[in-house]
Amino acid sequence: MEIEKNKKKIFKRSFLIVFCLILVSLATWIIKNSNYSKPPKIQNFILLSIDDLRADRVGCYGNDRDVSPNMDKLAKEGAQFLNAFVSWPSTPQSHSSMLTSLYPSVFEIPLDPKIPTVTTILSKVGYKTAAFTGSGWMSEKFGILNGFAEYDDNVRGLKPLHDKTLKWLKKNHEKRFFLFLHTYYVHQPFKAPHEYFKKFADPNYSGPIKNSSISTRDFIRAATLGRIKVSSADIQRLLDIYDSQIIPMDNFISQIVQTLQRLNLTDNTMLIITSDHGEQFYEYKRFGHTSRTNPFADISIKVPLIIYAPSLPKIGKVQKTVETIDIPPTILEAAGIDIPETFQGQSFFPILCGNPRSFKEKKEVFCLHTLYIGIRTEKFKLLVGYDPKNTKLYDLINDPAETTNVIDQFPTEIVESLIKKIENIQTESEILRRKLGIYKIELDDDLLIKPPSFDEYSTVLAAFQNNKFIYKKSNSQMNAKFKADQYHLSEGKYGKGLVLTPDLDIIFPLESPVLYRAGSIEFWLKLIKRDSKYQKFLKIDLEGSNSITSINTAILWDQGDESEKRISVEFEKNNNQGVQSDTYFFTKYRWDGWHHFHIAWEPGEFIVLIDDELVTHKNFFPENFFRQKITKHIKISGKNCLLDEFRISGDPRIYRRMPRRKVKMNPKLIERLKSLGYLK
């Protein structure tokens, strides 16, 4: 009997032990996989953006060449997102989204300082912040570096970037920090160190491309303009150079990791490696970040995204779709900071903690471009052009290379549902603009609903006296008041003028063929502040049904004495046939008062007149360069200048009735203008 009792006791004890072990295991599993697990806080963040790095050229994303062993290793030890996307394959817009967690439909470039960024939020809670970027579109003047306590926007090359990074980390490694690094090292024009290039280069290649920035730049330009034929060997040659550039970039990443290890920072630091867009290698008959044929091709909008944080689980490959607007909320959640309601992205930190179920994946990616707006889902990609004829639908399941437009092969319900998704995101973006206090100068609702219509001989005058636009046609006029908090008029020697600032665009809708055959644009302009050596101060966009014609003006302060400066006026047309552009330079203009600009054209003739200096060119552009119906709007944007009496007309002649002051012209100039039929 005693033996039986002992057996029962042993059995009960064994059962209790096993039961407790099961409970402990179950509790451990629940903690790891529940929404209530408390992952370790990350104290420091380094965000590295490798401009123009195409995802599938990185080893762990499919490149079988040994170009990125260090990135590949970090991807295995951390998390590698296989489906990470940007919203706009362009440097300023993409990076702005990366730091604001907003789609580019919300903001404009330069970025408004009122918009909260991950940088400004971290700064408010005591983080040290710094940015080292590679100039160009990543310069401070574009607003992308808003909120950084310290920055250098002219760090060119990997060694200067390494030295800057090392010095800053040594100085600040004992504090909480956010460090943003950016480089154009793999960007056009392509040029690789010879020691790496010789590993991949075909010794039998006899084409025109050499491993030099001048050679690759000239070839790409000629190919884009259709001046040369592009062979498969040429494409491979550029890929050889491009891949060779990734190797030193990868070595630089290894140096960053080694620095973190030496400073004992790896346990509390998150390193985020990504890019702002990919690169097309003539897949759609164009080299560059994007193309007119397919601006949202995956090779343009899909980017590498590798997260290395040794204190977090090793996640490896992640299939879930994320966007770079998800980076700011991820950083804030990892730091234990509340995420603002204005962020359009969502944190993927749960994935990094091993809790993918608590990440509510968005199945679509929103895309924008100059001429298109689009949406990408797992099955489809829809591109909606300004002209409905340009709408495209790609079947990503059966056509992953996106070569065939199947818009006519699928039910309209599919397209309509995708368009509805776009509309919802645009509505959300507009609501956010108002929440953030970012809005454009607009007209009264009546004019927005039904834009005024003009014939091709009409004149449209926009004057800014008494807080109003004045639409003028013949003897009739329509008025539209500014909203009181959206404008600023400045008193000047010659009266009032509208102050143009980066956050206020003048947009007035117009349904008119005023530029269809011949026309002219006139305005008065006064510069009120200097801010850079090459200062862009006015841009006029004429948006038609399938193209945008832009006129840009800038001043070069570093040429001539202080009172006489060099002015550039650039004309650009952007449509499905590509980009046409040219620049004219005008010299010796005093900027102590108002100046009269007049641009006029008709078939075979083009003039630009600034005060009393005329530039005349026969066949300046193709005959149809300015030929378009303005079916969308005229948009005027600028900075540090005053604008008044903006006039656009289908008549190219100069009326000389503008009241600022009389334009003084010499007799020979008057005779020339009369002979051309421009002066009345």
C-alpha positions in Angstrom: 0.0 0.0 0.0 2.8 2.4 0.9 4.4 1.8 -2.5 1.1 2.6 -4.3 0.8 5.9 -2.3 4.4 6.9 -3.2 3.6 6.2 -6.9 0.6 8.4 -6.7 2.6 11.2 -5.1 5.3 11.0 -7.7 2.7 11.0 -10.5 1.0 14.1 -9.0 4.3 15.9 -8.7 5.3 15.0 -12.2 1.9 16.1 -13.6 2.2 19.5 -11.8 5.7 20.0 -13.1 4.7 19.2 -16.7 1.6 21.4 -16.3 3.6 24.3 -15.0 6.1 23.9 -17.8 3.3 24.0 -20.3 1.8 27.1 -18.6 5.2 28.9 -18.7 5.8 28.0 -22.4 2.3 29.2 -23.2 2.7 32.4 -21.3 6.1 33.0 -23.0 4.4 32.4 -26.5 1.6 34.8 -25.6 3.9 37.5 -24.4 6.0 37.2 -27.6 3.0 37.3 -29.9 0.6 39.6 -28.1 0.1 43.3 -28.6 1.0 43.9 -25.0 4.6 42.8 -25.1 7.0 45.5 -24.1 10.0 45.5 -26.5 13.1 47.3 -25.6 13.2 51.0 -26.4 15.7 52.0 -29.0 17.7 55.1 -27.9 19.5 56.1 -31.1 18.6 56.2 -34.8 20.7 56.4 -38.0 18.8 56.8 -41.2 20.9 56.3 -44.3 19.5 57.1 -47.7 21.5 55.9 -50.7 20.1 58.1 -53.5 19.1 56.2 -56.6 19.8 52.7 -55.3 17.7 50.3 -57.2 16.5 47.4 -55.0 17.2 44.5 -57.3 20.8 45.5 -57.7 21.5 44.7 -54.1 22.7 41.2 -53.4 20.0 40.2 -50.9 17.3 41.5 -53.3 18.4 39.4 -56.2 21.7 40.6 -57.7 23.9 37.5 -58.0 27.0 39.6 -58.2 28.9 40.0 -54.9 28.4 43.7 -54.6 26.8 44.1 -51.1 28.1 41.5 -48.6 27.7 43.9 -45.7 24.2 44.9 -46.5 23.3 41.2 -47.1 24.7 40.3 -43.6 22.7 43.1 -41.9 19.6 42.0 -43.7 20.0 38.5 -42.2 20.8 39.7 -38.8 18.0 42.3 -38.8 15.0 42.8 -41.1 14.8 43.0 -44.9 11.6 44.4 -46.3 11.1 42.9 -49.8 8.2 45.2 -50.7 9.1 48.7 -49.6 7.9 51.6 -51.8 8.2 55.3 -52.3 5.3 57.6 -53.3 7.1 59.8 -55.8 10.4 58.6 -57.5 12.1 62.0 -57.1 14.7 63.1 -54.6 13.0 66.1 -52.8 9.5 64.7 -52.7 10.6 61.2 -51.6 12.9 62.4 -48.9 10.3 64.8 -47.6 7.8 61.9 -47.3 10.5 59.9 -45.6 10.9 62.5 -42.9 7.3 63.9 -42.6 5.3 60.6 -43.0 3.1 62.5 -45.5 2.3 61.8 -49.1 3.6 64.5 -51.6 0.0 65.4 -52.3 0.0 67.1 -48.9 3.1 69.3 -49.1 5.1 71.2 -51.6 8.8 71.9 -52.2 10.3 73.8 -50.4 8.9 72.0 -47.4 6.9 74.2 -45.1 8.5 74.7 -41.7 5.1 74.3 -40.1 5.0 70.6 -41.0 6.1 68.4 -38.2 8.9 66.0 -39.1 10.4 63.0 -37.2 13.3 65.4 -36.6 11.4 68.2 -35.0 9.5 65.7 -32.8 12.7 64.1 -31.5 14.3 67.4 -31.0 11.5 68.5 -28.7 12.2 65.6 -26.3 15.9 66.2 -26.1 17.4 64.3 -29.0 20.6 65.5 -30.7 19.8 65.8 -34.4 22.2 66.1 -37.4 22.1 65.7 -41.1 24.9 65.3 -43.6 23.6 65.3 -47.2 25.1 65.5 -50.7 23.9 68.9 -51.9 21.7 69.3 -55.0 18.0 68.6 -54.2 19.1 67.8 -50.6 20.2 71.3 -49.9 18.8 73.2 -47.0 16.9 75.6 -49.2 14.4 72.9 -50.2 13.2 72.6 -46.6 14.0 68.9 -46.3 16.5 69.6 -43.4 13.9 71.5 -41.4 14.4 70.8 -37.7 17.9 69.5 -37.7 20.0 71.3 -35.1 23.1 70.6 -37.1 23.6 69.9 -40.8 26.0 70.1 -43.7 24.2 70.0 -47.0 27.3 69.8 -49.2 29.0 66.6 -48.2 30.2 65.0 -51.5 31.8 61.6 -51.6 32.0 58.7 -49.2 35.2 59.7 -47.4 34.0 63.1 -46.4 30.7 61.5 -45.3 32.5 58.9 -43.3 34.7 61.5 -41.6 31.8 63.7 -40.7 29.8 60.8 -39.4 32.7 59.4 -37.3 33.5 62.8 -35.8 29.8 63.5 -34.9 29.2 60.1 -33.4 32.3 60.3 -31.2 31.1 63.7 -29.9 27.5 62.7 -29.3 27.5 58.9 -28.6 26.6 59.4 -24.9 23.4 61.3 -25.8 20.2 60.2 -27.5 20.6 61.1 -31.2 19.0 61.0 -34.6 21.5 61.1 -37.5 20.4 61.4 -41.1 22.9 60.5 -43.8 22.4 60.9 -47.6 24.7 60.4 -50.5 24.6 60.5 -54.3 27.4 58.0 -54.6 25.6 55.5 -56.9 23.6 58.3 -58.6 24.0 59.4 -62.2 26.4 60.3 -63.8 27.8 56.8 -63.2 31.5 56.3 -62.4 33.0 53.5 -60.4 36.5 52.9 -59.0 38.5 50.9 -61.5 39.5 48.2 -59.0 35.8 47.2 -58.7 34.8 48.0 -62.3 37.3 45.6 -63.8 35.7 42.7 -62.0 32.5 43.1 -64.0 33.5 44.9 -67.2 33.3 43.0 -70.5 36.8 43.3 -72.1 35.3 42.9 -75.5 32.9 45.8 -75.2 33.5 48.3 -78.1 30.7 50.8 -77.6 30.9 54.5 -76.7 30.5 54.2 -72.9 33.6 54.7 -70.8 33.8 54.4 -67.0 33.7 58.2 -66.5 30.9 60.6 -65.4 31.2 62.6 -68.6 30.9 59.6 -70.9 27.9 58.0 -69.0 26.2 61.4 -68.8 26.6 62.2 -72.5 25.4 58.7 -73.5 22.3 58.9 -71.4 21.4 62.3 -72.7 21.9 61.3 -76.3 19.8 58.1 -75.7 17.0 60.1 -74.0 16.8 62.5 -77.0 16.8 59.6 -79.4 20.0 60.6 -81.1 21.7 57.2 -80.8 20.7 53.6 -80.8 21.0 51.8 -77.5 22.2 48.2 -77.6 21.9 45.5 -75.0 25.7 45.7 -74.6 25.4 49.4 -73.8 22.8 48.7 -71.1 24.9 46.0 -69.6 27.9 48.4 -69.6 26.0 50.9 -67.6 24.8 48.2 -65.2 28.5 47.1 -64.8 29.5 50.6 -63.8 26.4 51.0 -61.5 27.0 47.7 -59.7 30.6 48.6 -59.2 29.6 51.7 -57.4 27.6 49.7 -54.9 30.7 48.0 -53.5 32.4 51.0 -51.9 28.9 52.1 -50.7 28.6 48.8 -49.0 32.0 49.1 -47.5 31.0 52.5 -46.1 28.0 50.8 -44.3 30.4 48.3 -42.8 32.5 51.2 -41.4 29.4 52.7 -39.8 28.6 49.4 -38.1 32.2 49.1 -36.9 32.0 52.6 -35.5 28.8 51.7 -33.6 30.5 48.6 -32.2 33.6 50.6 -31.0 31.4 53.2 -29.3 29.2 50.5 -27.7 26.2 51.8 -29.5 24.9 48.6 -31.2 22.6 47.5 -28.4 20.6 50.7 -28.3 20.8 51.9 -31.9 18.7 51.3 -35.0 20.3 51.6 -38.4 17.9 52.1 -41.3 19.2 51.7 -44.8 17.0 52.7 -47.7 16.8 54.8 -50.9 14.5 57.5 -52.3 13.9 55.8 -55.7 15.2 53.2 -58.1 16.7 53.6 -61.6 15.4 52.6 -65.0 17.9 51.1 -67.4 16.0 51.5 -70.7 13.3 49.0 -69.7 10.8 51.7 -70.9 13.1 53.3 -73.5 14.6 55.7 -71.0 17.4 55.9 -68.5 16.8 57.7 -65.3 14.7 57.6 -62.1 11.4 57.4 -64.1 10.0 57.5 -67.6 7.0 59.0 -69.4 5.9 55.5 -70.4 5.7 54.1 -66.9 6.8 56.6 -64.2 5.6 54.2 -61.4 7.3 51.1 -62.6 8.4 48.9 -59.7 12.0 49.4 -60.6 11.5 53.1 -59.9 9.3 53.0 -56.8 10.4 49.8 -55.0 13.5 50.5 -52.8 15.6 48.5 -50.5 14.8 48.8 -46.8 17.0 47.1 -44.3 16.7 47.6 -40.5 19.6 46.6 -38.2 19.0 46.7 -34.5 20.8 43.9 -32.6 18.6 44.3 -29.5 15.6 43.2 -31.5 14.8 39.7 -32.9 16.4 38.5 -36.1 13.5 38.8 -38.5 15.0 38.2 -41.9 12.9 38.6 -45.0 9.6 40.4 -44.6 7.0 40.1 -47.4 4.5 42.6 -46.0 4.1 45.9 -48.0 5.4 49.0 -46.4 6.1 52.5 -47.6 8.9 55.0 -46.7 6.3 57.2 -45.0 6.1 54.4 -42.4 9.7 55.1 -41.3 8.9 58.2 -39.0 6.2 56.5 -37.0 8.4 53.4 -36.7 11.2 55.5 -35.2 8.9 57.2 -32.8 7.3 54.0 -31.5 10.7 52.4 -31.1 11.7 55.5 -29.0 8.5 55.3 -27.0 7.2 58.6 -28.3 3.6 59.2 -29.3 2.9 59.3 -33.0 1.2 62.5 -34.3 -2.3 62.1 -35.8 -1.0 63.9 -38.9 1.3 61.1 -39.9 -0.1 59.2 -42.9 2.3 56.3 -42.4 2.0 53.6 -39.8 4.7 52.0 -37.6 6.1 48.7 -38.6 7.9 48.4 -35.3 5.7 45.4 -34.3 7.2 43.5 -37.2 10.7 44.3 -35.9 9.7 43.0 -32.5 8.4 39.7 -33.9 4.7 40.6 -33.8 3.7 40.8 -37.4 0.0 40.1 -36.6 -0.3 43.5 -34.9 0.8 45.3 -38.0 -2.3 46.3 -40.1 -0.9 46.0 -43.6 -2.1 48.4 -46.3 -2.5 46.5 -49.5 -2.1 49.6 -51.8 0.7 52.1 -52.5 -0.2 55.6 -53.5 1.9 57.1 -56.3 2.4 60.6 -57.7 4.2 62.1 -60.6 4.2 65.4 -62.6 1.8 63.9 -65.2 0.2 61.0 -63.4 -1.4 59.9 -60.2 -1.6 56.2 -59.4 -2.3 53.3 -57.1 -0.5 50.0 -56.7 -2.1 46.9 -55.2 -0.9 43.3 -55.1 -2.7 42.6 -58.4 -2.9 45.9 -60.3 -1.2 49.1 -60.9 -3.4 52.0 -62.2 -1.9 55.2 -63.7 -4.4 58.1 -64.2 -3.1 60.8 -66.5 -4.3 64.3 -66.8 -5.6 63.3 -70.2 -8.0 60.3 -69.7 -6.6 58.8 -72.9 -3.4 58.2 -71.0 -4.9 56.1 -68.2 -3.1 52.8 -67.9 -3.7 49.6 -66.0 -1.1 46.9 -65.5 -1.8 43.3 -64.4 1.1 42.7 -62.0 0.3 39.0 -61.6 0.6 38.1 -65.3 2.8 41.0 -66.4 5.2 41.8 -63.5 7.4 43.7 -65.9 4.5 46.1 -66.6 4.8 46.1 -70.4 1.2 45.9 -71.5 -1.6 48.3 -70.8 -4.7 46.2 -70.2 -7.2 49.0 -69.3 -9.6 47.7 -71.9 -9.4 44.1 -70.8 -10.8 44.3 -67.3 -14.2 45.3 -66.0 -14.7 49.0 -65.4 -15.6 48.2 -61.8 -12.0 47.3 -61.1 -10.7 50.6 -62.4 -13.5 52.6 -60.6 -12.6 50.9 -57.3 -8.9 51.8 -57.8 -9.9 55.4 -58.6 -12.0 55.5 -55.5 -8.9 54.6 -53.4 -7.0 57.4 -55.0 -9.8 59.8 -54.3 -9.9 58.7 -50.7 -6.2 59.3 -50.2 -6.5 62.7 -51.9 -9.4 63.7 -49.7 -7.3 62.7 -46.6 -4.4 64.7 -47.9 -6.6 67.8 -48.4 -7.9 67.5 -44.8 -4.4 67.2 -43.6 -3.3 70.3 -45.5 -6.0 72.3 -43.6 -5.1 70.8 -40.3 -1.5 71.7 -40.8 -2.4 75.2 -42.0 -0.9 74.5 -45.5 -3.1 75.7 -48.2 -2.9 77.7 -51.4 -4.4 81.0 -52.3 -7.6 80.1 -53.9 -10.6 81.7 -55.6 -14.2 81.9 -54.5 -16.0 78.6 -54.8 -18.1 79.8 -57.7 -15.0 80.2 -59.9 -13.5 77.0 -58.7 -16.7 75.1 -59.6 -17.1 76.7 -63.0 -13.9 78.2 -64.3 -14.3 81.2 -66.6 -14.0 80.4 -70.3 -12.3 82.6 -72.9 -11.8 82.4 -76.6 -8.3 82.4 -78.2 -8.3 86.2 -78.6 -9.2 86.9 -75.0 -7.0 88.6 -72.4 -6.8 87.5 -68.8 -5.6 90.0 -66.3 -4.9 89.1 -62.7 -4.5 92.2 -60.6 -4.0 92.1 -56.8 -5.4 95.4 -55.7 -8.1 95.5 -53.0 -7.4 91.8 -52.1 -8.9 90.6 -55.3 -8.1 88.8 -58.5 -9.6 90.5 -61.5 -10.5 88.3 -64.4 -11.0 90.6 -67.3 -12.4 89.8 -70.7 -13.3 92.6 -73.1 -15.6 94.9 -71.1 -16.7 92.3 -68.5 -14.9 91.2 -65.4 -15.3 88.7 -62.5 -13.8 89.2 -59.1 -12.6 86.7 -56.6 -11.5 87.6 -53.1 -8.5 86.1 -51.3 -9.1 84.3 -48.1 -8.1 86.7 -45.4 -5.4 84.6 -43.8 -3.8 83.4 -47.0 -2.3 86.5 -48.6 0.0 89.4 -47.9 0.2 92.5 -50.0 3.2 94.8 -49.6 3.3 98.5 -50.0 6.0 99.6 -52.5 7.1 102.6 -54.5 4.7 101.8 -57.3 1.7 100.6 -55.2 0.8 97.2 -53.9 2.1 93.9 -55.1 1.4 90.3 -54.0 4.2 88.9 -51.9 5.2 85.4 -53.2 6.4 83.0 -50.6 7.1 79.2 -50.8 3.9 78.3 -48.9 1.5 80.4 -51.0 0.8 79.5 -54.6 -1.6 81.5 -56.8 -3.8 79.1 -58.6 -6.6 80.2 -60.9 -8.6 77.8 -63.0 -9.0 78.6 -66.7 -10.7 76.8 -69.5 -9.3 78.6 -72.5 -7.3 78.1 -75.7 -5.6 81.4 -75.2 -2.2 79.9 -76.0 -3.3 77.6 -78.8 -1.5 79.3 -81.7 0.0 82.6 -80.5 0.1 84.4 -77.3 1.9 86.5 -74.7 2.5 86.7 -71.0 3.3 89.9 -69.2 3.9 90.7 -65.5 5.6 93.2 -63.2 8.1 91.8 -60.8 10.2 93.1 -57.9 12.8 91.2 -56.0 12.8 92.0 -52.3 15.4 89.7 -50.7 18.5 87.8 -51.6 18.9 84.3 -50.3 21.5 82.3 -52.4 24.0 82.6 -55.2 21.6 81.1 -57.7 18.2 82.4 -56.6 15.1 81.1 -58.2 12.3 83.6 -57.6 9.3 83.0 -59.9 7.7 80.0 -61.7 4.7 80.0 -63.9 3.1 76.7 -64.8 0.5 76.6 -67.7 -1.3 73.3 -67.3 -3.0 71.8 -70.3 -4.9 68.6 -70.9 -1.8 66.6 -71.5 1.2 68.8 -70.8 2.7 71.5 -68.6 4.6 74.4 -69.9 6.8 76.1 -67.3 8.6 79.4 -67.2 11.2 79.8 -64.5 13.2 82.9 -63.6 16.4 83.1 -61.5 19.2 85.5 -60.7 22.9 84.8 -60.5 24.3 86.9 -57.7 27.9 85.9 -58.1 28.3 87.6 -61.5 28.7 91.3 -62.0 28.7 94.0 -59.4 26.0 94.4 -56.7 23.7 96.6 -58.8 23.9 94.7 -62.1 23.1 91.0 -62.1 22.7 88.2 -64.5 19.1 86.8 -65.0 18.2 83.5 -66.4 14.8 82.6 -67.9 14.1 78.9 -68.6 11.3 77.5 -70.6 10.3 73.9 -70.2 7.5 71.7 -71.7 6.7 68.4 -70.0 4.4 65.9 -71.8 4.2 62.3 -73.0 6.8 63.0 -75.7 9.4 64.0 -73.1 10.8 67.2 -71.8 11.9 70.1 -74.0 13.7 73.0 -72.4 16.1 75.9 -73.0 17.5 78.8 -71.0 18.2 82.4 -71.9 20.4 84.7 -70.0 20.0 88.5 -69.7 22.5 90.7 -68.1 22.8 94.1 -66.3 19.5 94.4 -64.5 19.2 96.7 -61.5 17.0 95.2 -58.8 16.1 98.3 -56.9 12.6 98.6 -58.4 9.8 97.0 -60.5 10.6 95.4 -63.8 8.4 94.6 -66.7 8.6 91.1 -68.3 7.0 90.3 -71.6 7.2 86.9 -73.4 5.5 86.5 -76.7 5.3 83.9 -79.5 3.7 82.9 -82.7 4.7 80.3 -85.3 8.3 80.9 -86.3 8.9 83.7 -83.9 9.7 84.0 -80.2 10.7 87.0 -78.1 11.5 87.8 -74.5 11.5 91.4 -73.4 12.7 92.7 -70.0 12.2 96.4 -69.8 14.1 97.6 -72.9 16.2 94.6 -73.8 15.0 92.3 -76.5 16.0 88.7 -77.4 14.6 87.5 -80.7 14.9 83.9 -82.0 13.4 82.5 -85.2 12.2 78.9 -84.7 13.2 79.1 -81.0 11.1 76.0 -80.2 9.1 73.6 -82.3 6.0 75.3 -83.6 3.8 73.5 -81.1 5.9 74.2 -78.0 3.4 76.7 -76.5 0.4 75.3 -78.3 -2.0 73.9 -75.8 -5.4 74.6 -74.3 -5.2 75.5 -70.6 -7.8 73.2 -69.3 -6.6 72.9 -65.8 -5.1 76.1 -64.3 -2.4 78.6 -64.3 -0.2 78.3 -61.2 2.2 81.0 -60.1 4.7 80.3 -57.3 7.7 82.1 -56.1 9.9 83.3 -53.3 11.2 86.7 -52.1 9.5 88.8 -54.7 6.5 90.9 -55.4 4.1 90.3 -58.4 1.5 92.5 -59.9 -0.7 92.7 -63.0 -0.1 89.3 -64.4 -1.5 89.3 -68.0 -1.9 86.4 -70.4 -3.4 86.7 -73.8 -3.9 84.9 -77.2 -2.6 88.1 -78.8 1.2 88.4 -78.8 1.3 92.2 -79.2 2.5 94.6 -76.5 -0.1 97.1 -75.4 2.1 99.2 -73.1 -0.9 100.1 -71.0 0.4 98.8 -67.7 0.5 101.7 -65.1 3.7 100.9 -63.2 5.9 103.1 -65.5 6.4 103.6 -69.1 8.7 101.1 -70.7 11.5 103.1 -72.3 12.6 101.6 -75.6 15.1 102.9 -78.1 13.8 103.8 -81.6 15.5 100.9 -83.3 13.9 98.4 -80.9 10.5 100.0 -81.5 11.0 99.7 -85.2 12.0 96.0 -84.8 9.0 95.2 -82.7 6.6 97.0 -85.1 8.1 95.1 -88.1 7.5 91.8 -86.2 3.9 92.9 -85.4 4.4 92.7 -81.7 4.0 96.4 -80.9 0.7 98.2 -81.2 
